[in-house]
């Protein structure tokens, strides 16, 4: 399996097919060419981790063979960054891991994931330099939900704690930006749409790592099985969502993410295609900054799950604090 040292050297490539970009190979190198045949990017296949292809591009059997041989993945995304297919190196033969997944029916790992998510929401709000009264009150309320989650023994009540905490968190996080509520399917404002783009890229990135360990990604512990939903990836994403949340808030304040970058179709905000490169770079840079921690989280989860360790031995990703919050 991939080690952290090998993973740290891996590279990620975006190809924007609808801009006329295309891919080629030469001497075990991937070459991304622009519409005018000018070379935009080149990387050794030995160092390639994943190719994100945005838009329509014809793939040959050669690329599929290369993906299998060199162990990289290909993520196919619509122009609006909706993931519709993953191709590449998947460890399908880890039957012992899958058997353990199918037999597990506890709540302790789900509780661990929820408490990790809520703690990170607390830390993100603590990292806001100038805290409003609402943010301070929300931090107190989230600490209460954190305590309840740690003690919760009922799955449905645990989900309610997670959902209620998230509502309070988002309201405080984006209060000064005209936040109306988190409604991902509707995409009724540009903030929700930007969050969805970032979450999609994060989801795909985590999906590739999880597949490299041989997980059945459709079998989760917090998100239960649902037709064609990668429930385990939904689980893994939860502690790391704040990476995207922070980046969206930061980029809006820096005028990198703007409402005019989107168009409204059937009352839903959709990113204009000409802005795809900019938004992918915004979120990818945030994810890459934490990519080793994400890899180690999944690696440690795999080892703890395979060995049947107690939940205290499972990984915990904690967003660091930048300011003195002792007076909160």
ROMAR-386870 format. One line per 2 residues: their letters; for each residue x, y, z of N, C-alpha, C. Coordinates in Angstrom, 2 decimals. Layout:
% residues N
A) X:Y:Z:X:Y:Z:X:Y:Z; ...
This chain:
% residues 328
XX) 0.83:-1.20:0.00:0.00:0.00:0.00:0.87:1.26:0.00; 0.29:2.36:-0.44:0.98:3.63:-0.53:1.39:4.12:0.86
XX) 2.65:4.54:0.99:3.13:5.09:2.26:2.96:6.60:2.25; 3.06:7.22:3.42:2.92:8.67:3.51:4.05:9.36:2.77
XX) 5.26:8.77:2.77:6.38:9.38:2.06:6.13:9.40:0.55; 5.58:8.30:0.03:5.26:8.25:-1.40:4.10:9.19:-1.73
XX) 3.11:9.20:-0.85:1.93:10.03:-1.08:2.30:11.51:-1.14; 3.20:11.95:-0.27:3.58:13.36:-0.20:4.17:13.86:-1.52
XX) 4.74:12.94:-2.30:5.37:13.32:-3.56:4.40:13.29:-4.74; 3.20:12.78:-4.51:2.24:12.64:-5.60:1.67:14.00:-6.01
XX) 1.25:14.09:-7.28:0.73:15.34:-7.82:-0.70:15.16:-8.34; -1.43:16.26:-8.38:-2.82:16.29:-8.83:-2.92:17.20:-10.05
XX) -3.67:16.76:-11.05:-3.77:17.49:-12.31:-5.23:17.76:-12.64; -5.54:18.98:-13.08:-6.86:19.33:-13.58:-6.77:19.54:-15.09
XX) -7.71:18.96:-15.82:-7.79:19.15:-17.26:-9.18:19.72:-17.58; -9.21:20.88:-18.25:-10.48:21.54:-18.58:-10.80:21.28:-20.05
XX) -11.51:20.18:-20.28:-11.76:19.70:-21.65:-12.56:20.70:-22.48; -13.51:21.36:-21.85:-14.36:22.29:-22.60:-13.62:23.56:-23.01
XX) -12.41:23.74:-22.46:-11.55:24.85:-22.90:-10.62:24.41:-24.03; -10.80:23.18:-24.47:-9.97:22.67:-25.54:-8.72:21.96:-25.08
XX) -8.54:21.82:-23.77:-7.36:21.14:-23.27:-7.47:19.63:-23.52; -6.34:18.99:-23.70:-6.32:17.55:-23.93:-5.06:16.95:-23.32
XX) -5.05:15.62:-23.23:-3.93:14.94:-22.59:-3.21:14.05:-23.59; -1.91:13.87:-23.35:-1.10:13.00:-24.19:-0.04:12.35:-23.30
XX) 0.65:11.35:-23.85:1.68:10.64:-23.10:2.96:10.59:-23.91; 4.07:10.66:-23.21:5.37:10.53:-23.85:6.39:10.09:-22.82
XX) 7.01:8.96:-23.06:8.06:8.45:-22.17:7.60:8.40:-20.70; 6.43:7.81:-20.48:5.86:7.66:-19.13:5.62:9.01:-18.45
XX) 5.30:10.01:-19.24:4.92:11.33:-18.72:3.53:11.69:-19.22; 2.75:12.30:-18.34:1.45:12.85:-18.75:1.68:14.30:-19.18
XX) 1.14:14.65:-20.34:1.28:16.00:-20.86:-0.11:16.60:-21.05; -0.34:17.75:-20.49:-1.60:18.48:-20.69:-1.32:19.60:-21.67
XX) -2.06:19.59:-22.79:-1.87:20.59:-23.83:-3.08:21.52:-23.89; -2.80:22.78:-24.16:-3.86:23.75:-24.35:-4.42:23.64:-25.78
XX) -5.42:24.42:-26.07:-6.10:24.34:-27.35:-5.15:24.56:-28.53; -4.16:25.41:-28.35:-3.20:25.72:-29.41:-2.01:24.78:-29.44
XX) -2.13:23.63:-28.71:-1.10:22.60:-28.64:0.09:22.99:-27.75; 0.02:24.14:-27.13:1.08:24.54:-26.21:1.01:23.68:-24.95
XX) 2.15:23.21:-24.48:2.19:22.36:-23.28:1.91:23.21:-22.04; 0.88:22.84:-21.32:0.50:23.55:-20.11:1.15:22.94:-18.88
XX) 1.23:21.60:-18.87:1.73:20.92:-17.68:2.27:19.55:-18.08; 3.29:19.11:-17.37:3.85:17.79:-17.62:4.28:17.17:-16.30
XX) 3.95:15.89:-16.12:4.29:15.21:-14.87:4.57:13.74:-15.15; 5.49:13.18:-14.41:5.78:11.75:-14.54:4.60:10.94:-14.06
XX) 4.26:9.88:-14.77:3.15:9.02:-14.35:3.44:8.35:-13.02; 4.71:8.22:-12.66:5.07:7.63:-11.38:4.68:8.55:-10.21
XX) 4.54:9.84:-10.50:4.22:10.80:-9.44:2.78:11.30:-9.52; 2.03:10.80:-10.48:0.65:11.24:-10.67:-0.27:10.51:-9.69
XX) -1.14:11.27:-9.03:-2.07:10.67:-8.06:-3.49:10.63:-8.61; -3.94:11.75:-9.17:-5.29:11.80:-9.71:-5.37:12.86:-10.80
XX) -6.15:12.56:-11.84:-6.47:13.53:-12.88:-7.95:13.89:-12.75; -8.24:15.16:-12.57:-9.62:15.65:-12.62:-9.87:16.14:-14.04
XX) -10.84:15.54:-14.73:-11.20:15.98:-16.07:-12.56:16.68:-15.99; -12.56:17.97:-16.26:-13.79:18.77:-16.18:-14.32:18.98:-17.59
XX) -15.52:18.48:-17.85:-16.09:18.58:-19.19:-15.92:17.28:-19.97; -16.17:17.34:-21.25:-16.19:16.15:-22.10:-14.84:15.92:-22.78
XX) -14.32:14.71:-22.63:-13.05:14.34:-23.23:-13.08:12.86:-23.57; -12.63:12.50:-24.76:-12.59:11.09:-25.15:-11.39:10.42:-24.50
XX) -11.63:9.28:-23.85:-10.58:8.51:-23.21:-10.34:7.23:-24.00; -9.09:6.85:-24.16:-8.75:5.62:-24.87:-8.41:4.52:-23.88
XX) -8.31:3.31:-24.39:-7.91:2.20:-23.53:-6.49:2.39:-23.01; -5.70:3.18:-23.72:-4.32:3.42:-23.29:-4.29:4.10:-21.93
XX) -5.12:5.11:-21.75:-5.13:5.82:-20.47:-5.61:4.91:-19.35; -6.54:4.02:-19.65:-7.03:3.09:-18.62:-5.93:2.12:-18.21
XX) -5.16:1.66:-19.19:-4.03:0.77:-18.89:-2.96:1.49:-18.08; -2.71:2.75:-18.43:-1.71:3.54:-17.71:-2.15:3.76:-16.26
XX) -3.43:4.04:-16.06:-3.94:4.26:-14.72:-3.75:3.03:-13.85; -4.01:1.87:-14.43:-3.86:0.61:-13.70:-2.39:0.33:-13.42
XX) -1.55:0.54:-14.42:-0.12:0.24:-14.28:0.56:1.14:-13.26; 0.28:2.45:-13.33:0.99:3.41:-12.49:0.23:3.78:-11.22
XX) -0.99:3.27:-11.07:-1.72:3.45:-9.83:-2.27:4.84:-9.60; -2.73:5.52:-10.67:-3.39:6.81:-10.48:-4.87:6.69:-10.84
XX) -5.66:7.66:-10.43:-7.11:7.64:-10.66:-7.51:8.78:-11.58; -8.67:8.60:-12.20:-9.23:9.61:-13.09:-10.62:9.95:-12.60
XX) -10.84:11.23:-12.28:-12.15:11.68:-11.82:-12.82:12.47:-12.94; -13.99:12.03:-13.35:-14.73:12.70:-14.42:-15.78:13.61:-13.80
XX) -15.66:14.91:-14.09:-16.56:15.91:-13.52:-17.32:16.64:-14.61; -18.55:16.99:-14.32:-19.33:17.82:-15.24:-18.78:19.24:-15.19
XX) -19.17:20.11:-16.12:-18.71:21.51:-16.07:-19.07:22.23:-14.77; -20.06:21.71:-14.04:-20.44:22.31:-12.76:-19.80:21.57:-11.59
XX) -18.78:20.77:-11.87:-18.01:20.04:-10.87:-18.79:18.91:-10.20; -19.78:18.38:-10.87:-20.48:17.21:-10.33:-19.72:15.96:-10.74
XX) -19.31:15.17:-9.75:-18.58:13.93:-10.02:-19.57:12.88:-10.54; -19.28:12.30:-11.71:-20.18:11.26:-12.22:-19.48:9.93:-12.47
XX) -18.14:9.90:-12.38:-17.45:8.62:-12.55:-16.03:8.70:-12.02; -15.58:7.59:-11.44:-14.20:7.45:-10.99:-13.60:6.23:-11.69
XX) -12.41:6.40:-12.26:-11.74:5.31:-12.95:-10.32:5.22:-12.42; -9.80:4.00:-12.36:-8.39:3.89:-12.01:-8.07:2.78:-11.04
XX) -7.05:3.04:-10.23:-6.48:2.02:-9.35:-7.34:1.84:-8.11; -8.04:0.75:-8.02:-8.89:0.44:-6.88:-8.50:-0.93:-6.33
XX) -8.25:-1.00:-5.02:-7.86:-2.26:-4.40:-9.13:-3.04:-4.04; -9.65:-3.80:-5.01:-10.92:-4.50:-4.81:-10.78:-5.81:-4.05
XX) -9.54:-6.28:-3.87:-9.36:-7.62:-3.31:-9.16:-7.70:-1.81; -9.35:-6.59:-1.10:-9.17:-6.62:0.36:-10.44:-7.16:1.01
XX) -10.63:-8.46:0.88:-11.88:-9.08:1.34:-12.00:-9.09:2.86; -10.88:-9.18:3.56:-10.94:-9.20:5.02:-11.46:-7.87:5.56
XX) -10.99:-6.77:4.97:-11.46:-5.45:5.37:-12.96:-5.32:5.11; -13.39:-5.73:3.94:-14.81:-5.63:3.59:-15.67:-6.49:4.51
XX) -15.18:-7.66:4.86:-15.92:-8.53:5.78:-16.12:-7.85:7.12; -15.08:-7.18:7.61:-15.17:-6.46:8.88:-16.16:-5.29:8.76
XX) -16.15:-4.62:7.62:-17.09:-3.52:7.40:-18.53:-4.01:7.46; -18.80:-5.13:6.81:-20.16:-5.64:6.72:-20.68:-6.11:8.08
XX) -19.78:-6.54:8.95:-20.19:-7.06:10.26:-20.35:-5.95:11.31; -19.71:-4.81:11.08:-19.74:-3.75:12.10:-21.13:-3.11:12.19
XX) -21.65:-2.98:13.39:-22.97:-2.34:13.57:-23.03:-1.48:14.83; -21.88:-0.99:15.28:-21.83:-0.17:16.49:-22.08:1.30:16.21
XX) -22.06:2.09:17.29:-22.28:3.53:17.18:-21.04:4.33:17.60; -20.06:3.66:18.19:-18.93:4.37:18.79:-18.11:5.14:17.75
XX) -17.87:4.56:16.57:-17.08:5.26:15.56:-17.87:6.44:15.00; -19.17:6.26:14.81:-20.02:7.35:14.35:-19.99:8.51:15.35
XX) -20.05:8.18:16.61:-19.99:9.20:17.67:-18.65:9.93:17.62; -17.59:9.17:17.37:-16.24:9.73:17.26:-16.16:10.74:16.11
XX) -16.74:10.38:14.96:-16.72:11.24:13.79:-17.51:12.52:14.03; -18.69:12.40:14.62:-19.52:13.57:14.88:-18.84:14.52:15.87
XX) -18.27:13.97:16.92:-17.61:14.83:17.90:-16.39:15.52:17.28; -15.69:14.82:16.39:-14.56:15.41:15.68:-15.03:16.59:14.82
XX) -16.13:16.39:14.11:-16.67:17.45:13.26:-17.08:18.67:14.07; -17.79:18.45:15.16:-18.27:19.57:15.97:-17.10:20.32:16.61
XX) -16.09:19.58:17.08:-14.92:20.24:17.66:-14.24:21.14:16.63; -14.14:20.68:15.40:-13.52:21.50:14.37:-14.37:22.72:14.04
XX) -15.68:22.58:14.09:-16.56:23.74:13.90:-16.32:24.77:15.00; -16.14:24.29:16.22:-15.84:25.18:17.34:-14.52:25.90:17.11
XX) -13.50:25.15:16.70:-12.18:25.74:16.51:-12.15:26.75:15.37; -12.92:26.48:14.32:-13.00:27.42:13.20:-13.60:28.74:13.68
XX) -14.66:28.68:14.46:-15.27:29.91:14.98:-14.34:30.61:15.97; -13.60:29.84:16.72:-12.63:30.44:17.65:-11.52:31.17:16.89
XX) -11.26:30.74:15.67:-10.21:31.36:14.87:-10.64:32.64:14.17; -11.92:33.00:14.30:-12.38:34.29:13.78:-11.80:35.37:14.68
XX) -11.04:36.28:14.10:-10.31:37.27:14.92:-11.26:38.17:15.71; -12.24:38.76:15.02:-13.18:39.64:15.70:-14.51:38.90:15.85
XX) -14.73:38.37:17.03:-15.91:37.52:17.27:-17.10:38.37:17.69; -18.19:38.20:16.97:-19.44:38.86:17.34:-20.04:38.15:18.54
XX) -21.06:38.76:19.12:-21.76:38.13:20.24:-22.38:36.81:19.79; -22.87:36.79:18.54:-23.48:35.57:18.00:-22.46:34.44:17.91
XX) -21.25:34.74:17.46:-20.22:33.71:17.36:-19.87:33.17:18.74; -19.74:34.06:19.72:-19.41:33.61:21.08:-20.51:32.73:21.66
XX) -21.76:33.12:21.41:-22.89:32.32:21.89:-22.93:30.96:21.18; -22.61:30.96:19.88:-22.62:29.72:19.10:-21.54:28.76:19.59
XX) -20.39:29.29:19.93:-19.31:28.44:20.46:-19.75:27.74:21.73; -20.45:28.46:22.59:-20.97:27.86:23.84:-21.98:26.76:23.51
XX) -22.88:27.07:22.58:-23.91:26.09:22.20:-23.29:24.85:21.56; -22.27:25.05:20.72:-21.62:23.92:20.06:-20.87:23.04:21.07
XX) -20.30:23.65:22.08:-19.66:22.87:23.14:-20.67:21.97:23.84; -21.89:22.48:23.99:-22.95:21.68:24.61:-23.30:20.48:23.71
XX) -23.41:20.73:22.39:-23.69:19.63:21.46:-22.53:18.65:21.41; -21.32:19.14:21.58:-20.15:18.26:21.61:-20.25:17.31:22.81
XX) -20.58:17.85:23.96:-20.71:17.02:25.16:-21.83:15.99:24.99; -22.95:16.42:24.41:-24.07:15.49:24.20:-23.68:14.37:23.23
XX) -22.95:14.75:22.19:-22.55:13.75:21.19:-21.61:12.71:21.78; -20.70:13.15:22.62:-19.74:12.23:23.23:-20.42:11.20:24.13
XX) -21.57:11.57:24.67:-22.29:10.69:25.59:-23.45:9.95:24.93; -23.75:10.32:23.68:-24.95:9.80:23.01:-24.83:8.29:22.72
XX) -25.91:7.57:22.95:-25.95:6.13:22.69:-27.04:5.74:21.69; -27.72:6.76:21.17:-28.79:6.52:20.20:-28.41:7.13:18.87
XX) -28.44:6.33:17.83:-27.98:6.77:16.52:-28.77:7.97:15.99; -30.08:7.93:16.09:-30.91:9.00:15.55:-30.75:10.30:16.34
XX) -30.57:10.18:17.63:-30.32:11.38:18.44:-28.95:11.96:18.09; -27.98:11.10:17.83:-26.65:11.56:17.42:-26.74:12.37:16.13
XX) -27.52:11.89:15.17:-27.70:12.62:13.92:-28.35:13.98:14.16; -29.28:14.04:15.10:-29.93:15.32:15.40:-28.94:16.30:16.02
XX) -28.06:15.82:16.88:-27.02:16.68:17.47:-26.12:17.24:16.37; -25.73:16.35:15.45:-24.84:16.77:14.36:-25.52:17.81:13.48
XX) -26.78:17.58:13.14:-27.51:18.51:12.28:-27.77:19.85:12.94; -28.18:19.83:14.20:-28.45:21.08:14.91:-27.18:21.90:15.10
XX) -26.08:21.21:15.39:-24.80:21.90:15.54:-24.39:22.56:14.22; -24.58:21.85:13.12:-24.21:22.38:11.81:-25.01:23.63:11.45
XX) -26.30:23.64:11.78:-27.13:24.81:11.49:-26.62:26.03:12.24; -26.31:25.86:13.51:-25.79:26.97:14.30:-24.44:27.44:13.77
XX) -23.61:26.48:13.44:-22.25:26.79:12.95:-22.30:27.61:11.66; -23.06:27.15:10.67:-23.13:27.85:9.39:-23.71:29.26:9.57
XX) -24.71:29.37:10.40:-25.34:30.67:10.63:-24.34:31.67:11.20; -23.51:31.21:12.12:-22.49:32.08:12.72:-21.33:32.32:11.76
XX) -20.93:31.29:11.03:-19.78:31.36:10.14:-19.98:32.37:9.01; -21.19:32.41:8.46:-21.45:33.26:7.30:-22.50:34.34:7.58
XX) -22.68:34.68:8.86:-23.71:35.65:9.24:-23.51:37.00:8.57; -22.27:37.45:8.47:-21.98:38.76:7.90:-21.98:38.76:6.38
XX) -22.30:37.61:5.78:-22.32:37.49:4.32:-23.72:37.23:3.80; -24.71:37.48:4.64:-26.10:37.32:4.21:-26.55:35.88:4.13
XX) -26.07:35.05:5.03:-26.40:33.62:5.02:-27.89:33.38:5.21; -28.46:32.48:4.36:-29.88:32.17:4.43:-30.15:30.72:4.85
XX) -29.11:29.92:4.91:-29.30:28.53:5.28:-28.53:27.60:4.36; -28.22:26.41:4.88:-27.48:25.42:4.08:-28.46:24.54:3.33
XX) -28.53:24.73:2.01:-29.42:23.94:1.17:-28.67:23.54:-0.09; -27.87:22.46:0.00:-26.98:22.08:-1.10:-27.68:21.71:-2.40
XX) -28.80:21.01:-2.31:-29.45:20.56:-3.55:-30.09:21.72:-4.30; -30.53:22.71:-3.55:-31.22:23.85:-4.18:-30.22:24.84:-4.77
XX) -29.09:25.04:-4.11:-28.05:26.00:-4.53:-28.67:27.37:-4.76; -29.40:27.84:-3.76:-30.14:29.06:-3.98:-29.37:30.34:-3.68
XX) -28.08:30.22:-3.43:-27.21:31.39:-3.41:-25.79:30.96:-3.77; -24.95:31.93:-4.03:-23.60:31.60:-4.52:-22.73:30.99:-3.43
XX) -23.02:31.26:-2.16:-22.23:30.68:-1.08:-22.46:29.17:-1.01; -23.71:28.75:-1.06:-24.03:27.32:-1.07:-23.40:26.64:-2.28
XX) -23.46:27.28:-3.44:-22.91:26.69:-4.64:-21.39:26.56:-4.54; -20.73:27.57:-3.99:-19.27:27.52:-3.81:-18.89:26.42:-2.84
XX) -19.64:26.29:-1.74:-19.38:25.22:-0.78:-19.49:23.85:-1.46; -20.51:23.68:-2.29:-20.71:22.40:-2.97:-19.55:22.06:-3.91
XX) -19.02:23.06:-4.59:-17.87:22.83:-5.47:-16.68:22.34:-4.65; -16.41:23.04:-3.55:-15.29:22.65:-2.70:-15.47:21.28:-2.09
XX) -16.68:20.99:-1.61:-16.95:19.67:-1.03:-16.79:18.55:-2.06; -17.19:18.83:-3.32:-17.07:17.82:-4.37:-15.61:17.46:-4.62
XX) -14.76:18.47:-4.71:-13.33:18.22:-4.93:-12.73:17.48:-3.74; -13.11:17.88:-2.53:-12.64:17.21:-1.32:-13.12:15.76:-1.28
XX) -14.38:15.54:-1.60:-14.98:14.20:-1.61:-14.21:13.28:-2.55; -13.95:13.76:-3.76:-13.25:12.95:-4.75:-11.84:12.62:-4.30
XX) -11.16:13.61:-3.73:-9.79:13.42:-3.24:-9.76:12.33:-2.17; -10.69:12.38:-1.24:-10.76:11.39:-0.16:-11.18:10.02:-0.71
XX) -12.05:10.02:-1.69:-12.52:8.78:-2.31:-11.34:8.00:-2.89; -10.44:8.69:-3.56:-9.28:8.03:-4.16:-8.40:7.39:-3.09
XX) -8.17:8.11:-1.99:-7.33:7.57:-0.92:-7.98:6.34:-0.31; -9.27:6.43:-0.02:-9.97:5.30:0.61:-9.94:4.07:-0.29
XX) -10.11:4.26:-1.59:-10.07:3.14:-2.52:-8.70:2.48:-2.56; -7.65:3.25:-2.31:-6.30:2.68:-2.36:-6.06:1.71:-1.20
XX) -6.90:1.76:-0.17:-6.78:0.82:0.95:-7.73:-0.36:0.82; -8.65:-0.28:-0.15:-9.54:-1.41:-0.39:-10.86:-1.36:0.34
XX) -11.24:-0.21:0.88:-12.53:-0.09:1.55:-13.68:-0.29:0.57; -14.79:-0.81:1.07:-16.05:-0.73:0.34:-16.61:0.64:0.70
XX) -16.46:1.56:-0.21:-16.79:2.96:0.10:-18.29:3.22:0.22; -19.10:2.21:-0.10:-20.55:2.37:0.02:-21.07:1.98:1.41
XX) -20.17:1.48:2.26:-20.57:1.02:3.60:-20.00:1.96:4.65; -20.86:2.78:5.24:-20.42:3.75:6.23:-20.79:3.33:7.64
XX) -20.39:4.16:8.60:-20.73:3.91:10.00:-21.63:5.02:10.55; -21.43:6.25:10.05:-22.30:7.37:10.41:-23.40:7.51:9.37
XX) -23.01:7.57:8.11:-23.98:7.57:7.02:-24.29:6.11:6.67; -25.49:5.71:6.91:-25.87:4.32:6.66:-26.04:4.07:5.15
XX) -26.12:2.79:4.79:-26.20:2.43:3.39:-27.44:3.03:2.74; -27.21:3.62:1.57:-28.27:4.21:0.77:-27.91:3.97:-0.69
XX) -28.87:3.69:-1.50:-28.62:3.29:-2.88:-27.66:4.23:-3.60; -26.53:3.66:-4.06:-25.52:4.34:-4.87:-24.85:5.52:-4.15
XX) -24.93:5.58:-2.82:-24.25:6.64:-2.08:-22.98:6.07:-1.46; -21.87:6.73:-1.64:-20.61:6.31:-1.02:-20.59:6.78:0.43
XX) -21.28:6.03:1.26:-21.53:6.45:2.63:-20.24:6.58:3.45; -19.27:5.69:3.22:-18.03:5.78:3.98:-17.26:7.06:3.64
XX) -17.28:7.45:2.37:-16.61:8.69:1.99:-17.31:9.89:2.62; -18.63:9.82:2.70:-19.38:10.87:3.41:-18.91:10.95:4.86
XX) -18.64:9.79:5.48:-18.12:9.76:6.85:-16.76:10.44:6.94; -15.86:10.04:6.05:-14.49:10.55:6.08:-14.44:12.06:5.82
XX) -15.36:12.54:5.02:-15.36:13.97:4.67:-15.70:14.85:5.87; -16.55:14.37:6.78:-17.10:15.20:7.84:-16.07:16.00:8.65
XX) -15.01:15.39:9.16:-14.05:16.18:9.96:-13.30:17.23:9.15; -13.29:17.06:7.80:-12.47:17.92:6.95:-13.28:18.99:6.22
XX) -14.58:19.02:6.41:-15.41:20.01:5.71:-14.97:21.43:6.03; -14.48:21.63:7.24:-14.12:22.99:7.66:-12.98:23.56:6.81
XX) -12.20:22.71:6.15:-11.16:23.21:5.23:-11.81:24.04:4.13; -12.91:23.52:3.60:-13.65:24.22:2.54:-14.39:25.43:3.11
XX) -15.01:25.26:4.27:-15.77:26.36:4.88:-14.88:27.58:5.09; -13.71:27.35:5.66:-12.78:28.45:5.92:-12.32:29.10:4.62
XX) -12.07:28.27:3.60:-11.59:28.82:2.34:-12.66:29.66:1.65; -13.93:29.21:1.72:-15.01:29.99:1.12:-15.13:31.34:1.81
XX) -15.14:31.35:3.12:-15.25:32.62:3.86:-14.07:33.54:3.53; -12.88:32.97:3.54:-11.68:33.76:3.25:-11.71:34.31:1.84
XX) -12.08:33.47:0.86:-12.06:33.89:-0.54:-13.15:34.91:-0.83; -14.27:34.83:-0.15:-15.31:35.86:-0.33:-14.81:37.19:0.20
XX) -14.18:37.18:1.36:-13.65:38.42:1.94:-12.54:39.03:1.09; -11.81:38.17:0.36:-10.73:38.63:-0.51:-11.23:38.95:-1.93
XX) -12.54:38.82:-2.14:-13.16:39.06:-3.45:-12.71:38.05:-4.52; -12.21:36.89:-4.07:-11.85:35.83:-5.02:-13.09:35.05:-5.45
XX) -14.05:34.91:-4.53:-15.34:34.29:-4.82:-16.38:35.39:-4.80; -17.08:35.55:-5.91:-18.05:36.65:-6.05:-19.35:36.13:-6.66
XX) -20.43:36.81:-6.32:-21.73:36.40:-6.83:-21.80:36.47:-8.35; -21.10:37.45:-8.94:-21.15:37.59:-10.39:-20.39:36.50:-11.14
XX) -19.68:35.63:-10.40:-19.01:34.48:-11.03:-20.01:33.38:-11.38; -21.24:33.54:-10.93:-22.27:32.51:-11.11:-23.39:33.01:-12.00
XX) -24.10:32.08:-12.58:-25.31:32.39:-13.33:-26.47:31.64:-12.70; -27.67:32.16:-12.81:-28.85:31.55:-12.19:-29.65:30.80:-13.25
XX) -29.78:29.49:-13.05:-30.55:28.65:-13.96:-31.61:27.92:-13.14; -32.87:28.15:-13.48:-33.99:27.55:-12.72:-33.85:27.82:-11.22
XX) -33.51:29.06:-10.88:-33.39:29.55:-9.52:-32.19:28.95:-8.75; -31.31:28.24:-9.46:-30.12:27.66:-8.84:-28.87:28.37:-9.35
XX) -27.95:28.67:-8.43:-26.72:29.35:-8.80:-25.72:28.33:-9.35; -25.27:28.54:-10.58:-24.31:27.66:-11.25:-23.07:28.47:-11.63
XX) -21.91:27.90:-11.37:-20.66:28.58:-11.70:-20.52:28.71:-13.21; -20.17:29.91:-13.67:-19.90:30.11:-15.08:-18.64:29.33:-15.45
XX) -18.69:28.65:-16.58:-17.60:27.73:-16.91:-16.25:28.43:-16.99; -16.23:29.68:-17.43:-14.95:30.38:-17.57:-14.27:30.61:-16.22
XX) -15.01:30.39:-15.13:-14.43:30.56:-13.79:-14.01:29.24:-13.17; -14.15:28.14:-13.89:-13.86:26.82:-13.34:-12.41:26.69:-12.86
XX) -11.47:27.15:-13.68:-10.06:27.03:-13.32:-9.77:27.77:-12.02; -10.28:28.98:-11.90:-10.03:29.79:-10.71:-10.56:29.09:-9.46
XX) -11.78:28.57:-9.52:-12.38:27.95:-8.35:-11.70:26.63:-8.00; -11.33:25.87:-9.01:-10.61:24.61:-8.74:-9.30:24.90:-8.03
XX) -8.59:25.92:-8.47:-7.31:26.27:-7.85:-7.50:26.75:-6.41; -8.56:27.51:-6.17:-8.84:28.00:-4.82:-9.00:26.84:-3.85
XX) -9.83:25.88:-4.22:-10.13:24.78:-3.29:-9.01:23.74:-3.27; -8.40:23.51:-4.41:-7.32:22.53:-4.44:-6.14:22.98:-3.58
XX) -5.83:24.27:-3.59:-4.72:24.76:-2.78:-5.01:24.56:-1.30; -6.26:24.74:-0.90:-6.64:24.54:0.51:-6.52:23.06:0.89
XX) -6.96:22.18:0.00:-6.90:20.74:0.28:-5.46:20.24:0.31; -4.66:20.69:-0.65:-3.27:20.26:-0.70:-2.52:20.67:0.58
XX) -2.89:21.79:1.15:-2.26:22.22:2.39:-2.46:21.24:3.53; -3.51:20.41:3.44:-3.83:19.45:4.49:-3.78:18.01:3.98
XX) -3.27:17.80:2.78:-3.39:16.48:2.13:-2.68:15.37:2.90; -1.54:15.64:3.50:-0.84:14.61:4.26:-1.64:14.21:5.49
XX) -2.29:15.19:6.13:-3.11:14.90:7.31:-4.34:14.07:6.92; -4.89:14.35:5.76:-6.04:13.58:5.27:-5.62:12.13:5.02
XX) -4.48:11.96:4.37:-3.98:10.61:4.09:-3.73:9.85:5.39; -3.06:10.48:6.34:-2.74:9.82:7.61:-4.01:9.46:8.38
XX) -5.03:10.31:8.28:-6.31:10.03:8.95:-6.90:8.72:8.42; -6.95:8.58:7.10:-7.54:7.39:6.51:-6.65:6.17:6.76
XX) -5.35:6.36:6.71:-4.44:5.25:6.99:-4.60:4.76:8.43; -4.69:5.68:9.38:-4.85:5.29:10.79:-6.22:4.68:11.04
XX) -7.23:5.18:10.34:-8.58:4.60:10.44:-8.53:3.15:9.96; -7.89:2.93:8.83:-7.77:1.58:8.27:-7.09:0.63:9.26
XX) -5.98:1.05:9.83:-5.25:0.19:10.76:-6.06:-0.09:12.02; -6.72:0.94:12.55:-7.52:0.76:13.77:-8.71:-0.15:13.50
XX) -9.35:0.04:12.34:-10.53:-0.76:12.01:-10.15:-2.22:11.77; -9.07:-2.44:11.07:-8.63:-3.81:10.77:-8.26:-4.58:12.04
XX) -7.68:-3.88:13.01:-7.23:-4.52:14.25:-8.31:-4.52:15.33; -9.48:-3.94:15.02:-10.57:-3.91:15.98:-10.25:-3.12:17.24
XX) -9.52:-2.04:17.09:-9.10:-1.25:18.25:-10.28:-0.47:18.83; -10.12:-0.04:20.08:-11.14:0.78:20.72:-11.20:2.13:20.02
XX) -12.32:2.81:20.13:-12.54:4.05:19.38:-11.53:5.12:19.76; -10.96:5.04:20.96:-9.96:6.02:21.37:-8.71:5.96:20.51
XX) -8.51:4.84:19.83:-7.34:4.66:18.99:-7.59:5.09:17.54; -8.81:5.49:17.23:-9.11:5.95:15.88:-8.62:7.37:15.69
XX) -8.33:7.77:14.45:-7.74:9.09:14.20:-8.69:10.23:14.54; -8.10:11.37:14.83:-8.86:12.57:15.17:-8.15:13.75:14.52
XX) -8.81:14.35:13.55:-8.24:15.52:12.86:-8.74:16.78:13.55; -7.82:17.54:14.12:-8.23:18.73:14.85:-7.63:19.98:14.21
XX) -8.51:20.92:13.86:-8.06:22.20:13.30:-7.37:22.99:14.40; -6.14:23.42:14.12:-5.39:24.13:15.14:-5.98:25.50:15.43
XX) -5.72:26.00:16.64:-6.18:27.31:17.05:-5.05:28.33:16.84; -5.41:29.49:16.31:-4.41:30.50:16.01:-4.40:31.66:17.03
XX) -5.48:31.78:17.79:-5.57:32.90:18.71:-5.81:32.40:20.13; -5.55:33.26:21.09:-5.80:32.93:22.49:-7.28:33.06:22.76
XX) -7.93:31.94:23.02:-9.38:31.95:23.25:-9.71:31.64:24.71; -8.78:31.86:25.57:-8.96:31.49:26.97:-10.05:32.31:27.66
XX) -10.38:33.47:27.10:-11.38:34.33:27.75:-12.79:34.10:27.23; -12.94:33.17:26.32:-14.29:32.90:25.79:-15.20:32.31:26.86
